[in-house]
Amino acid sequence: MPVKRFGVSLEEELLDSLDKLVIDHQFPNRSQAIRFLIKKNVVEERWKWDMEVAGALVLIYDHHKRDILKKMTSLQHDYHCLILSSQHIHLDHDMCLETITVRGKASKLMKLADKLKAIKGIKHGELVMSGTH
Ligand code: NI
C-alpha cells in the first residue's frame, strides 16, 4: 500500500511517551509505533462493533481433574464453527497446554473463552484477538 507522510504536532510529554513506546516495543521508528497504536485502537473498536477477528486461546490445566477433558471437548464441539485448529502439549506429568486458534465475531470468541476458562481445573486462560486485515 502507498505510504503517505504527514506532520504531527505533540506536546513534549506525549512525544516522550511515544519514544518510550518505541524503546519498550523495540520499534524501528516512531512511524511504526504510531502504526501499532492505530491498529490496536481499530481492533479494540472492532471488538465493540462485533466485527470478524482472529485469535488464539491458550489454556493451561491439569488433565487429571475430573471430567475436564470431556467438558473441554464438548464445549469445543458446541462452538466448532469458530474453531480453526487446536494443539495440545503435555508440559509435564500433570499439566497440559492447549492452544485453540479461533476466528469469528469477537463477542462469540470471548464467550467461548469465558466458558472454557470457567471449567473447573483450568489454571490459566488467555484470549488474544487481532483484526484479520
Ligand atoms: Ni496433556
Boltz pocket constraint, residues with backbone or C-beta under 6 A from the ligand:
constraints:
  - pocket:
      binder: B
      contacts: [[A, 63], [A, 88], [A, 89], [A, 90], [A, 91], [A, 92], [A, 94], [A, 95], [A, 96], [A, 97]]
      max_distance: 6.0
